[in-house]
Amino acid sequence: MADEKVQLIDDDEIITLFDEDDNPMDFYEVAVVEYRSELYALLQPAEEIEGIAEDEVLIFKIGNEEGDDEDDYFYPVDDESVQEAVFEEYLRATAEGSGCDGNCEGCASSEDCGGSEQEN
């Protein structure tokens, strides 16, 4: 774990969520971030999804339904300030592990780390 509040996910397990029309959408889980005692998942599309860029991550709150303590449910996060704070926690944790401060001009890497880009 790059930071005690951020767990980076390295497997290629697919998470299938359903849109409002009950259409399946497949995602890779990039990280789980703890923010204000709540857990949030950063999900990246596993395939092309209209309206979502290939390198974009979506942030969902992880929770349980009442009476169901075994299954995790993903709830969309509409509050932009929460989205930004969760993404900043993720950037901070990944920057600590890479030597990057989230400002790509300061990266030792020749690739754009995406540290200053965010899409919610």
KEBA-633531 format. One record per atom (N, C-alpha, C, O): residue in one letter; x, y, z. Coordinates in steps of 0.02 Angstrom, whole numbers, plus 50000, padded with zeros to 5 digits. Atoms other than C-alpha are relative to their C-alpha. Layout:
BEGIN
AXYZ;...
END
This chain:
BEGIN
M500434994250000;M500005000050000;M500455006150000;M500915006650041;A499594994150008;A500735016749947;A499905004950058;A500355008850073;D500184995449946;D499895026050090;D499494996250043;D499124992150017;E500455003749957;E498915019950240;E499265001249983;E498844997250002;K500694998650019;K497335027850168;K499844998349928;K499284999249904;V500095001650070;V497595021949989;V500274993049986;V500854991550001;Q499785006650020;Q497655004149926;Q499984999749924;Q499455000349894;L499965000550072;L498265002449747;L499834992849981;L500054988150014;I500225006650022;I497484987849653;I500384998249936;I500375001849887;D499595002050057;D498624978249534;D499714994349958;D500014992449908;D500265005550039;D497504964349472;D499555002549944;D499355008349942;D500414998250057;D496484964149313;D499284997550007;D498944996349958;E500685002349988;E494864958649395;E499515005349974;E499595011349986;I500514995650028;I493354965949307;I499435000950050;I499204996150080;I500594998449960;I491984974649405;I499475002449951;I499585007049912;T500544998250045;T490334975649313;T499485004050039;T499195001650088;L500534995749972;L489164989949356;L499465000849947;L499584999549888;F500554999250046;F487494993649277;F499765007250000;F499685010250053;D500244993150005;D486885010449212;D499255000350014;D498944995250030;E500714999149983;E485145017649236;E499534996149954;E498954995049971;D500405004150045;D484525007449086;D500174992650007;D499964988549966;D499805006849983;D485254991449163;D500494997049949;D500524990949941;N499485002350046;N486644990449032;N500644998850040;N500845003150080;P499385001349963;P488244982249098;P500585004349974;P500635005749915;M499394996350016;M489854992449103;M500564996950041;M500514996350102;D499445003349966;D491524984249144;D500555005050017;D500725009449977;F499484995649975;F492864992949247;F500554996050034;F500444990450058;Y499455002449959;Y494554989449323;Y500035004450062;Y499945010450058;E499924996249938;E494774994549504;E500735002250005;E501184998050008;V499334997149998;V496295006149511;V500255000650071;V500824999050086;A499804998849930;A496295010249696;A499385000550044;A498835001750020;V500514998749949;V495285011049856;V500305005350046;V500865004550071;V499764994349960;V495445027349953;V499545000950059;V498935000950052;E500394998449941;E494895030650131;E500015007650007;E500545010750009;Y500064992849991;Y494255048450151;Y499425001350047;Y498864999150035;R500504998549949;R493315054750304;R499634993850023;R499024993750028;S500265006349974;S493075036950368;S499544996349952;S499184991749973;E500385003550051;E492235031550206;E500494997249948;E501034999949940;L499585002950052;L492945020450068;L499735001949931;L499125001949919;Y500174998150068;Y492965025849886;Y500424995949951;Y501014994749963;A499655003850051;A493425015749732;A500125004549939;A499685008249918;L499844996750063;L494315023249582;L499974994749946;L500374990049946;L500125004950051;L493705013749430;L500175002849931;L500025008649917;Q499824998050067;Q494375014449252;Q499654995349951;Q499644989249963;P500355004350047;P493395008049101;P500454994449973;P501034995649956;A499645005750028;A493934990649043;A499904999749925;A500264996149890;E500154999750071;E493194994248872;E499725006949985;E499585010850031;E500254993450019;E492605009348775;E499285000950024;E498854996750010;I500674998349977;I491105017448858;I499865007149976;I500255011749990;E500174993450027;E490245032048772;E499985005250056;E499665004250107;G500004994549952;G490575048348864;G500544999450053;G500605003950095;I499465000949951;I492035041448966;I500654998849962;I500704994249922;A499365000850034;A493825043748907;A500364993750025;A500254991550081;E499645006249985;E494965028548903;E500435000450063;E500494995650100;D499554999249943;D496145035749035;D499665003450060;D499995005450107;E500394996749947;E494765043049145;E499854995150057;E499754989150045;V500235004149944;V494365036549319;V499365003050027;V499265009150027;L500624997949968;L492675037249401;L500054998150073;L500354993150091;I499965001049928;I492475038449589;I499324997950026;I498815001350015;F500615002649970;F491185028149682;F500124998950074;F500654996750095;K499985001649928;K490815026849867;K499844992650007;K499394990049974;I500125007149988;I490915008849929;I499594999450064;I499775002450115;G500425001049941;G489555003550049;G499644993449997;G499734989549950;N500405006149996;N488384989650099;N499275002050004;N499095007350029;E500724999149992;E486514988150085;E499824997750070;E500134993350098;E500225001949934;E485604986950250;E499814992649999;E499434990449956;G500145007149995;G485534968750302;G500454995649957;G500404989549960;D499545003750042;D486894963650177;D500715002250015;D500955007049985;D499334998149979;D488594964350259;D500554996649958;D501144997949969;E499505003750039;E489444952950131;E500165003149933;E500735002549910;D499894997250067;D489244962149966;D500155007550004;D499845011250043;D499864992950006;D490004978949923;D499585002949944;D499474999749892;Y500384996450050;Y488964991449827;Y500375006449983;Y500695009450026;F499664994050023;F489635005949724;F499485005349986;F499035004449945;Y500484994550006;Y488715022449738;Y500355005949966;Y500905007849987;P499694994350033;P489075037049620;P500105005850049;P499695006850094;V499854994249958;V489875052249702;V499875006249958;V500225007549909;D500184994050038;D489055068249641;D500335006350027;D500395011349990;D499694994249969;D489925080249761;D500715000949973;D501164997049987;E499354998850032;E491375087649662;E500565001150051;E501134999350038;S499484998949950;S492305092849820;S500244993350029;S500844992650043;V499805006749976;V492295074749881;V500404996449945;V500914993349960;Q499635003050056;Q492845068649708;Q500715002649998;Q501194998849991;E499334996950003;E494295080849708;E500434997950059;E501024996550050;A499625001849941;A494815076649886;A500234992749997;A500804991150014;V499825007050008;V494785057849852;V500554999249948;V501034995549959;F499505000450053;F495765060049691;F500675002850024;F501195000150006;E499384997149973;E497045071049781;E500344995150047;E500964994650046;E499715005249956;E497295057449913;E500344994749958;E500904992549974;Y499715005050046;Y497605045049772;Y500645002749969;Y501144999149967;L499404997150031;L498835056749685;L500575000650050;L501144999250033;R499494999349948;R499755060149847;R500334993350015;R500944992850021;A499745006749985;A499945041549882;A500424997349942;A500954994349953;T499625002650057;T500515037249706;T500635004149988;T501135001549964;A499414995850008;A501715052049702;A500544998050050;A501134998250034;E499525002049949;E502535046249865;E500394993849977;E500984993249991;G499685006150022;G502905029349786;G500435000949939;G500874996849925;S499654999150064;S503565036449623;S500505005750001;S500895006549953;G499564994150000;G504505051949677;G499685005949966;G499985011249961;C500374994750035;C503205062349583;C499585003850050;C499295000950096;D500414996049955;D502345076649670;D499315001549971;D498945005849996;G500644998850032;G500835075749554;G500035005649950;G499545007049916;N499894994750048;N501555089849450;N500484997249948;N501074996449961;C499615003650050;C502165081849289;C500645003549980;C501105000349955;E499384996450016;E503455095449261;E500564997850048;E501154998350031;G499505002149951;G504325088749417;G500164992649998;G500584990250036;C499895007250004;C504265070449367;C500674998349971;C500935001849927;A499395002750029;A505835060649334;A499824995749940;A500254994249899;S500235004350054;S504795050149216;S499945003949935;S499765009849935;S500084996750065;S504805053949031;S499284999749976;S499105003149927;E500715000550019;E502965049149023;E499595004850043;E499785006550099;D500474995849963;D501525060349075;D499654995650051;D499314990850033;C500295004349947;C500975053249243;C499265001350010;C498924997450044;G500714998549990;G499255061249234;G499865003350066;G499295004150085;G500074997249933;G499565069249403;G499595006350002;G499275007750053;S500384993749999;S498775085749354;S499354999449964;S498975004249960;E500635000950035;E497345078249256;E499524996250043;E499714991650079;Q500515003649962;Q495735072749335;Q499355000449962;Q499165005649935;E500675000050028;E494065067649268;E499564996150048;E499734990650068;N500445003349952;N492645063349383;N499384997649967;N498944994750000;
END
